[in-house]
Amino acid sequence: MTDVLDSAGPAEAEAGGDPRTGASRSTRRVRIGVLGTGGIATIPEGVLPNLHHIADKVELVAVADLDLERATRVARQYDVPECYGSLEEMLETADIDAVVNLTPIPAHARTAMQILQAGKHLVVEKPIATTLKDADAIIETARAKGLTIICAPPDMLFRSYIEARRLIAAGTIGKVAFARVRSSHGGPGGDPQGWPLDPSWFYQAGSGPLFDMGVYGIHEITGLLGPAKRVSAFTGITEPTRTVRGEGPFAGKVIDVTADDNCLFMLDFGGATFAVIDGTFNVLATRSPKVEVFGRRGVLNVYGPDNLDHPGGDALDLFRTDIAPGLDGWVSPESWPQIEDERRALLERAILVDHLADVLLHGEANVLTAEHARHALEIMIAVTTSSREGRVVELATTF
Ligand SMILES: NC(=O)c1ccc[n+]([C@@H]2O[C@H](COP(=O)([O-])OP(=O)(O)OC[C@H]3O[C@@H](n4cnc5c(N)ncnc54)[C@H](O)[C@@H]3O)[C@@H](O)[C@H]2O)c1
């Protein structure tokens, strides 16, 4: 491996480089390869269209995709110097420090292991893997090789969640009784705009809304309240087929739904603190907050980008008891510290790569750890077990 942190010698460090790493200013860029050039790689809120904002920290060296034609087209569009038809070729040839893994969910574990075994740092889309055995192996390999893993989703980097976490930890809403977490959308290919690639895999075994969407809510609520202890769930298939809507290349395609597309579950955090979460492809629209946390002294709401224009006008709302003598009420948004998140708005999904660069180059703490992702995965697996076996499932992992 070429380690980005050791890429310059002491002479360069003396010439004004980073004293901790010995890297000179001119060499302090993380060289990346992007694996998978589909939806999340190329949509406007995806990775490639937003990497140019962090060109001072990250150098995009290569892209790779099993569909070489697509990779070539994408490489041309984003001026990427190198383009490969497989991960193996990219790992063998490209001079990179890290791989950003944007493959479909069933491919995450195998490709993540290959990337780490080749000595490259890893950014990986969610979930980290689909079995705990694979997640353990990924974590162990990274640890043994001293590599960093950044796992989507990026929500705990967002200012609204950082602020919500701070407020809850400070006791602002008192003891948390329960939370309601919304973590669904209407399903890939369900929008009138259509879908650029074939969305079938999202509905089939090895994927489904739990891995694709429920994972957000799990990361959010465990990011706010800490690891959960037990899971209880109902899951099922709403309708046996879905038809891709809109005008895109797959419009009208009928998809067999073989993964549960309707998952509702509860988490027990201990001490009579609970959360209820939906992870479905059945929320066509909603006006409810993304996360509502009900405490004994107040209520905290976190809103998502889909309803930032809620009546409070901010990404957080707070209700408190005793805001004045004899008075409970909503704290007006004007009295809040501004939590508008320019970094999130600017970088979109490239925020994952930005975080990797900050961890590697500036020694920032990793907020999106593989251990958190493994705990989230254990919850997702427990959801399926709980539903199939009709029982509460105890959790063993933590982060
Ligand atoms: N599409 C979205 O809006 C979105 C949003 C957030 C996160 N994600 C996550 O991003 C990941 C990818 O989703 P997507 O929608 O971009 O999928 P996609 O099907 O649009 O694209 C995946 C790409 O990866 C390529 N690929 C598949 N297996 C590969 C392999 N072994 N090696 C190299 N390339 C391979 C495919 O050819 C395809 O081009 C998933 O984990 C998904 O959960 C997607």
The ligand as an SDF file (V2000), in Angstrom:
LIG
                    3D

 44 48  0  0  0  0  0  0  0  0999 V2000
  -29.3700    5.3650   -5.9280 N   0  0  0  0  0  0  0  0  0  0  0  0
  -29.5100    6.1000   -4.8460 C   0  0  0  0  0  0  0  0  0  0  0  0
  -30.2510    7.0990   -4.8220 O   0  0  0  0  0  0  0  0  0  0  0  0
  -28.7360    5.7620   -3.6030 C   0  0  0  0  0  0  0  0  0  0  0  0
  -28.7680    6.6830   -2.5610 C   0  0  0  0  0  0  0  0  0  0  0  0
  -28.0160    6.4400   -1.4150 C   0  0  0  0  0  0  0  0  0  0  0  0
  -27.2750    5.2700   -1.3410 C   0  0  0  0  0  0  0  0  0  0  0  0
  -27.2940    4.3610   -2.3420 N   0  0  0  0  0  0  0  0  0  0  0  0
  -26.4980    3.1340   -2.1850 C   0  0  0  0  0  0  0  0  0  0  0  0
  -25.4840    3.1130   -3.1860 O   0  0  0  0  0  0  0  0  0  0  0  0
  -25.1860    1.7690   -3.5450 C   0  0  0  0  0  0  0  0  0  0  0  0
  -25.3280    1.6240   -5.0450 C   0  0  0  0  0  0  0  0  0  0  0  0
  -26.6590    1.9380   -5.4010 O   0  0  0  0  0  0  0  0  0  0  0  0
  -26.9860    2.5320   -6.8330 P   0  0  0  0  0  0  0  0  0  0  0  0
  -28.3760    2.9970   -6.7890 O   0  0  0  0  0  0  0  0  0  0  0  0
  -25.9160    3.4670   -7.2680 O   0  0  0  0  0  0  0  0  0  0  0  0
  -26.9020    1.1830   -7.6990 O   0  0  0  0  0  0  0  0  0  0  0  0
  -26.8750    1.0810   -9.2830 P   0  0  0  0  0  0  0  0  0  0  0  0
  -27.4240   -0.2460   -9.6230 O   0  0  0  0  0  0  0  0  0  0  0  0
  -27.4730    2.2960   -9.8910 O   0  0  0  0  0  0  0  0  0  0  0  0
  -25.2960    1.1290   -9.6470 O   0  0  0  0  0  0  0  0  0  0  0  0
  -24.4020    0.1600   -9.2030 C   0  0  0  0  0  0  0  0  0  0  0  0
  -23.2370    0.0970  -10.1840 C   0  0  0  0  0  0  0  0  0  0  0  0
  -22.2710   -0.8110   -9.6740 O   0  0  0  0  0  0  0  0  0  0  0  0
  -21.8290   -1.6580  -10.7400 C   0  0  0  0  0  0  0  0  0  0  0  0
  -21.3940   -2.9080  -10.1210 N   0  0  0  0  0  0  0  0  0  0  0  0
  -22.1300   -3.9150   -9.6210 C   0  0  0  0  0  0  0  0  0  0  0  0
  -21.3530   -4.8650   -9.0800 N   0  0  0  0  0  0  0  0  0  0  0  0
  -20.0690   -4.4520   -9.2610 C   0  0  0  0  0  0  0  0  0  0  0  0
  -18.8010   -4.9980   -8.9260 C   0  0  0  0  0  0  0  0  0  0  0  0
  -18.6800   -6.1660   -8.3060 N   0  0  0  0  0  0  0  0  0  0  0  0
  -17.6910   -4.3130   -9.3060 N   0  0  0  0  0  0  0  0  0  0  0  0
  -17.7910   -3.1280   -9.9570 C   0  0  0  0  0  0  0  0  0  0  0  0
  -18.9750   -2.5620  -10.2770 N   0  0  0  0  0  0  0  0  0  0  0  0
  -20.0960   -3.2120   -9.9310 C   0  0  0  0  0  0  0  0  0  0  0  0
  -23.0400   -1.7980  -11.6340 C   0  0  0  0  0  0  0  0  0  0  0  0
  -22.6400   -2.1850  -12.9460 O   0  0  0  0  0  0  0  0  0  0  0  0
  -23.6330   -0.3900  -11.5740 C   0  0  0  0  0  0  0  0  0  0  0  0
  -23.0740    0.4670  -12.5520 O   0  0  0  0  0  0  0  0  0  0  0  0
  -26.1390    0.8830   -2.7420 C   0  0  0  0  0  0  0  0  0  0  0  0
  -25.4910    0.4580   -1.5870 O   0  0  0  0  0  0  0  0  0  0  0  0
  -27.2790    1.8310   -2.3850 C   0  0  0  0  0  0  0  0  0  0  0  0
  -27.9000    1.4190   -1.1900 O   0  0  0  0  0  0  0  0  0  0  0  0
  -27.9910    4.5970   -3.4920 C   0  0  0  0  0  0  0  0  0  0  0  0
  1  2  1  0
  2  3  2  0
  2  4  1  0
  4  5  1  0
  4 44  2  0
  5  6  2  0
  6  7  1  0
  7  8  2  0
  8  9  1  0
  8 44  1  0
  9 10  1  0
  9 42  1  0
 10 11  1  0
 11 12  1  0
 11 40  1  0
 12 13  1  0
 13 14  1  0
 14 15  2  0
 14 16  1  0
 14 17  1  0
 17 18  1  0
 18 19  2  0
 18 20  1  0
 18 21  1  0
 21 22  1  0
 22 23  1  0
 23 24  1  0
 23 38  1  0
 24 25  1  0
 25 26  1  0
 25 36  1  0
 26 27  1  0
 26 35  1  0
 27 28  2  0
 28 29  1  0
 29 30  1  0
 29 35  2  0
 30 31  1  0
 30 32  2  0
 32 33  1  0
 33 34  2  0
 34 35  1  0
 36 37  1  0
 36 38  1  0
 38 39  1  0
 40 41  1  0
 40 42  1  0
 42 43  1  0
M  CHG  2   8   1  16  -1
M  END
$$$$
